[in-house]
Amino acid sequence: MLMIRHAIGSRLFLQTEDYTITPEGEKWLITAGAKQEELDNLLAFKEELNLFVVGENEKTWYYSSDAEVEKTDTGNIQIIADHKTIYPV
């Protein structure tokens, strides 16, 4: 499950199972399906997003320090993260 939260206050912008994460060198391309309201919020707060992938035994935190967040031609959200930390749960 992918959760995208506001870095300040932890407001939940998106929670979905409809996502992909593709490693690209030292970065990760994260693409997820989102409704228009979710897209609007993610783009409005693109400099303040934390992304979490929750697995059975670990939680992975991703962050885009350059706010590389955009809407794709197919209406998905696409984020290029340059930070990744894995935590056991």
PADOLUM-899888 format. One record per atom (N, C-alpha, C): residue in three letters; x, y, z. Coordinates in pm, 1 decimal. Example, Ala and Ser with C-alpha at 12.3 -4.5 7.8 and 13.67 -1.06 7.14 Angstrom:
["ALA" [1319.0 -569.0 780.0]]
["ALA" [1230.0 -450.0 780.0]]
["ALA" [1320.0 -330.0 780.0]]
["SER" [1285.0 -225.0 708.0]]
["SER" [1367.0 -106.0 714.0]]
["SER" [1290.0 3.0 787.0]]
! end
This chain:
["MET" [84.3 -117.5 0.0]]
["MET" [0.0 0.0 0.0]]
["MET" [89.2 124.3 0.0]]
["LEU" [56.5 219.8 -84.6]]
["LEU" [125.5 348.3 -91.0]]
["LEU" [39.8 453.7 -22.4]]
["MET" [102.1 529.0 67.8]]
["MET" [36.2 642.8 131.6]]
["MET" [120.6 766.4 104.1]]
["ILE" [56.1 873.3 61.2]]
["ILE" [124.4 1000.6 42.4]]
["ILE" [63.3 1098.6 141.2]]
["ARG" [150.7 1152.7 227.4]]
["ARG" [106.0 1239.3 336.4]]
["ARG" [174.3 1375.3 328.8]]
["HIS" [107.8 1473.3 388.2]]
["HIS" [166.2 1606.2 401.9]]
["HIS" [276.1 1597.9 507.9]]
["ALA" [392.3 1653.0 478.6]]
["ALA" [505.4 1646.5 571.2]]
["ALA" [478.0 1723.8 699.8]]
["ILE" [390.6 1824.0 692.2]]
["ILE" [356.9 1904.1 809.3]]
["ILE" [215.3 1865.6 851.5]]
["GLY" [201.5 1798.3 961.4]]
["GLY" [69.7 1759.4 1009.9]]
["GLY" [25.0 1620.9 968.1]]
["SER" [94.4 1559.8 873.8]]
["SER" [70.2 1421.5 832.6]]
["SER" [-66.5 1397.4 768.0]]
["ARG" [-127.4 1501.2 711.3]]
["ARG" [-256.3 1485.1 641.0]]
["ARG" [-241.1 1383.1 528.1]]
["LEU" [-334.6 1290.7 519.1]]
["LEU" [-331.3 1187.5 415.6]]
["LEU" [-390.5 1242.9 286.2]]
["PHE" [-307.5 1248.2 180.0]]
["PHE" [-353.7 1294.2 48.9]]
["PHE" [-397.2 1178.8 -40.3]]
["LEU" [-328.5 1064.3 -28.2]]
["LEU" [-358.1 951.5 -116.8]]
["LEU" [-319.7 821.5 -48.1]]
["GLN" [-406.5 722.2 -58.6]]
["GLN" [-377.5 586.2 -12.8]]
["GLN" [-425.8 493.0 -122.2]]
["THR" [-335.3 409.7 -175.4]]
["THR" [-371.7 327.8 -290.1]]
["THR" [-286.7 201.7 -299.7]]
["GLU" [-343.8 102.5 -364.9]]
["GLU" [-270.1 -17.6 -404.0]]
["GLU" [-231.9 -8.7 -552.0]]
["ASP" [-280.0 95.5 -619.6]]
["ASP" [-257.9 115.6 -763.3]]
["ASP" [-134.8 204.1 -784.4]]
["TYR" [-15.5 144.2 -775.9]]
["TYR" [107.4 221.3 -790.6]]
["TYR" [220.8 132.7 -841.5]]
["THR" [323.1 197.5 -896.4]]
["THR" [446.5 128.9 -935.2]]
["THR" [563.9 211.9 -885.9]]
["ILE" [672.7 141.8 -855.3]]
["ILE" [797.9 207.5 -818.2]]
["ILE" [906.4 148.3 -905.9]]
["THR" [972.2 234.6 -983.0]]
["THR" [1075.6 191.3 -1075.8]]
["THR" [1207.1 258.4 -1039.0]]
["PRO" [1309.4 179.6 -1001.6]]
["PRO" [1440.3 240.2 -973.0]]
["PRO" [1499.5 301.0 -1099.9]]
["GLU" [1556.5 419.9 -1086.6]]
["GLU" [1623.9 487.9 -1197.5]]
["GLU" [1754.1 545.7 -1144.5]]
["GLY" [1860.7 466.3 -1150.3]]
["GLY" [1988.1 510.6 -1094.3]]
["GLY" [1975.7 524.6 -944.0]]
["GLU" [2003.2 644.5 -893.7]]
["GLU" [1993.6 670.4 -749.7]]
["GLU" [1859.6 733.2 -712.0]]
["LYS" [1762.3 725.0 -802.6]]
["LYS" [1628.9 779.3 -777.0]]
["LYS" [1524.3 671.3 -801.6]]
["TRP" [1399.7 701.1 -765.0]]
["TRP" [1288.1 609.3 -783.1]]
["TRP" [1173.0 684.4 -847.7]]
["LEU" [1119.1 628.7 -954.6]]
["LEU" [1003.0 685.3 -1022.8]]
["LEU" [878.9 617.9 -965.3]]
["ILE" [796.3 695.7 -898.9]]
["ILE" [676.1 643.9 -833.6]]
["ILE" [554.7 699.3 -907.8]]
["THR" [471.9 608.8 -957.6]]
["THR" [352.2 647.0 -1031.5]]
["THR" [231.7 583.4 -963.7]]
["ALA" [124.9 661.5 -947.1]]
["ALA" [6.0 609.4 -879.4]]
["ALA" [-120.0 666.9 -941.8]]
["GLY" [-224.8 586.6 -940.2]]
["GLY" [-355.6 633.9 -982.2]]
["GLY" [-411.5 728.4 -877.5]]
["ALA" [-477.6 834.7 -921.5]]
["ALA" [-533.4 932.1 -827.8]]
["ALA" [-654.7 999.7 -890.4]]
["LYS" [-749.2 1037.4 -805.3]]
["LYS" [-865.9 1114.3 -849.1]]
["LYS" [-825.3 1261.0 -865.2]]
["GLN" [-907.1 1338.6 -932.7]]
["GLN" [-872.5 1478.3 -961.2]]
["GLN" [-845.3 1558.2 -834.0]]
["GLU" [-928.4 1542.6 -731.8]]
["GLU" [-907.4 1616.5 -606.3]]
["GLU" [-774.2 1577.8 -542.2]]
["GLU" [-740.9 1448.5 -547.6]]
["GLU" [-612.7 1402.7 -493.5]]
["GLU" [-496.6 1462.0 -572.9]]
["LEU" [-509.3 1461.6 -705.6]]
["LEU" [-406.1 1521.7 -790.7]]
["LEU" [-387.3 1669.4 -757.3]]
["ASP" [-496.3 1741.6 -742.7]]
["ASP" [-488.9 1884.5 -711.5]]
["ASP" [-414.0 1908.2 -580.5]]
["ASN" [-445.4 1830.2 -477.3]]
["ASN" [-378.3 1845.0 -348.0]]
["ASN" [-230.4 1809.1 -357.2]]
["LEU" [-199.3 1700.7 -426.7]]
["LEU" [-59.7 1658.5 -439.2]]
["LEU" [23.4 1762.9 -513.2]]
["LEU" [-32.2 1820.9 -616.9]]
["LEU" [40.4 1923.7 -691.7]]
["LEU" [52.7 2053.4 -611.4]]
["ALA" [-50.6 2087.3 -535.9]]
["ALA" [-47.6 2209.6 -455.3]]
["ALA" [55.4 2201.8 -342.6]]
["PHE" [76.4 2081.0 -289.9]]
["PHE" [168.6 2062.7 -177.4]]
["PHE" [292.1 1982.2 -217.0]]
["LYS" [331.9 1988.5 -343.7]]
["LYS" [437.2 1901.2 -395.1]]
["LYS" [571.4 1918.6 -325.0]]
["GLU" [594.9 2030.6 -261.6]]
["GLU" [721.0 2051.9 -190.0]]
["GLU" [715.9 1999.7 -47.2]]
["GLU" [602.3 1942.4 -7.1]]
["GLU" [583.1 1901.1 132.5]]
["GLU" [523.2 1761.4 142.2]]
["LEU" [571.6 1667.6 60.3]]
["LEU" [513.0 1533.7 57.4]]
["LEU" [607.7 1428.4 112.7]]
["ASN" [551.8 1336.9 189.1]]
["ASN" [619.9 1215.4 232.0]]
["ASN" [543.2 1097.7 173.8]]
["LEU" [616.1 1002.2 118.3]]
["LEU" [555.5 883.3 58.9]]
["LEU" [597.3 762.3 140.6]]
["PHE" [500.8 677.9 173.9]]
["PHE" [528.2 558.0 251.5]]
["PHE" [470.8 436.8 179.9]]
["VAL" [552.0 333.7 167.7]]
["VAL" [504.7 204.9 118.1]]
["VAL" [507.0 111.6 237.9]]
["VAL" [390.5 59.8 272.5]]
["VAL" [376.5 -23.8 391.0]]
["VAL" [367.7 -169.2 348.2]]
["GLY" [464.1 -247.8 393.7]]
["GLY" [465.5 -390.5 367.2]]
["GLY" [437.5 -467.5 494.3]]
["GLU" [445.6 -599.0 485.6]]
["GLU" [414.2 -682.9 601.2]]
["GLU" [514.1 -664.0 715.1]]
["ASN" [642.7 -655.4 683.0]]
["ASN" [745.3 -646.8 786.6]]
["ASN" [828.3 -519.2 781.3]]
["GLU" [793.5 -427.6 691.7]]
["GLU" [870.9 -304.8 682.1]]
["GLU" [787.4 -191.5 623.2]]
["LYS" [833.1 -70.9 651.4]]
["LYS" [773.9 49.6 594.1]]
["LYS" [887.8 125.4 526.4]]
["THR" [865.1 168.1 403.2]]
["THR" [967.5 240.6 328.9]]
["THR" [920.9 383.6 307.6]]
["TRP" [1009.0 478.0 341.9]]
["TRP" [980.0 620.0 328.1]]
["TRP" [1055.3 673.4 207.6]]
["TYR" [984.3 741.6 118.9]]
["TYR" [1043.5 807.1 2.2]]
["TYR" [1017.0 956.7 12.1]]
["TYR" [1109.0 1034.7 -44.3]]
["TYR" [1095.8 1179.7 -40.9]]
["TYR" [1158.0 1238.5 -167.2]]
["SER" [1097.0 1341.7 -220.1]]
["SER" [1150.5 1413.5 -336.2]]
["SER" [1199.5 1549.9 -290.4]]
["SER" [1330.2 1564.5 -271.2]]
["SER" [1383.1 1691.1 -220.6]]
["SER" [1373.4 1803.3 -323.3]]
["ASP" [1357.6 1769.3 -451.2]]
["ASP" [1344.0 1869.8 -556.4]]
["ASP" [1198.8 1891.4 -598.8]]
["ALA" [1105.1 1833.2 -526.5]]
["ALA" [961.0 1846.5 -555.9]]
["ALA" [929.3 1809.6 -700.1]]
["GLU" [986.4 1698.8 -747.0]]
["GLU" [961.0 1651.8 -883.5]]
["GLU" [830.5 1572.4 -884.8]]
["VAL" [720.9 1644.5 -894.8]]
["VAL" [586.6 1587.6 -889.5]]
["VAL" [507.5 1643.4 -1007.2]]
["GLU" [444.9 1554.8 -1084.0]]
["GLU" [364.4 1602.8 -1196.6]]
["GLU" [251.5 1506.3 -1228.2]]
["LYS" [153.2 1557.4 -1299.2]]
["LYS" [42.2 1476.4 -1349.2]]
["LYS" [83.9 1420.7 -1484.7]]
["THR" [62.4 1291.4 -1505.8]]
["THR" [98.2 1229.9 -1633.2]]
["THR" [-12.1 1252.9 -1736.2]]
["ASP" [18.0 1220.7 -1860.9]]
["ASP" [-81.7 1233.5 -1968.1]]
["ASP" [-201.7 1142.1 -1946.1]]
["THR" [-181.6 1033.8 -1870.1]]
["THR" [-290.2 939.3 -1843.3]]
["THR" [-366.2 972.7 -1715.4]]
["GLY" [-332.6 1085.3 -1650.2]]
["GLY" [-405.6 1128.4 -1531.9]]
["GLY" [-356.0 1071.3 -1401.7]]
["ASN" [-238.1 1011.1 -1401.5]]
["ASN" [-178.1 960.3 -1278.5]]
["ASN" [-87.2 1066.3 -1218.1]]
["ILE" [-47.0 1043.7 -1094.6]]
["ILE" [54.3 1128.3 -1032.2]]
["ILE" [188.3 1058.4 -1048.5]]
["GLN" [291.2 1135.5 -1078.4]]
["GLN" [425.3 1079.6 -1094.4]]
["GLN" [522.1 1160.4 -1008.7]]
["ILE" [599.0 1090.6 -926.9]]
["ILE" [692.0 1155.1 -835.0]]
["ILE" [829.0 1091.1 -852.7]]
["ILE" [931.3 1173.9 -864.0]]
["ILE" [1067.9 1123.1 -868.1]]
["ILE" [1128.2 1147.3 -730.7]]
["ALA" [1150.9 1038.5 -657.7]]
["ALA" [1205.9 1046.2 -523.0]]
["ALA" [1357.0 1027.4 -527.6]]
["ASP" [1427.4 1102.0 -443.7]]
["ASP" [1572.3 1088.7 -436.7]]
["ASP" [1619.1 1044.6 -297.9]]
["HIS" [1525.4 1009.7 -213.2]]
["HIS" [1557.0 963.5 -78.2]]
["HIS" [1471.5 841.1 -47.1]]
["LYS" [1534.5 741.8 13.9]]
["LYS" [1462.6 619.5 51.7]]
["LYS" [1520.3 567.4 182.9]]
["THR" [1432.9 541.0 278.5]]
["THR" [1472.4 482.4 406.2]]
["THR" [1375.9 369.3 438.4]]
["ILE" [1430.7 254.4 478.3]]
["ILE" [1348.6 137.6 512.2]]
["ILE" [1349.9 118.7 663.8]]
["TYR" [1230.5 101.4 720.4]]
["TYR" [1214.0 81.1 863.8]]
["TYR" [1146.9 -53.5 888.7]]
["PRO" [1196.2 -133.0 984.7]]
["PRO" [1123.4 -255.4 1021.1]]
["PRO" [999.3 -218.3 1102.1]]
["VAL" [893.7 -299.7 1088.1]]
["VAL" [772.5 -276.7 1168.2]]
["VAL" [739.0 -400.9 1247.9]]
! end
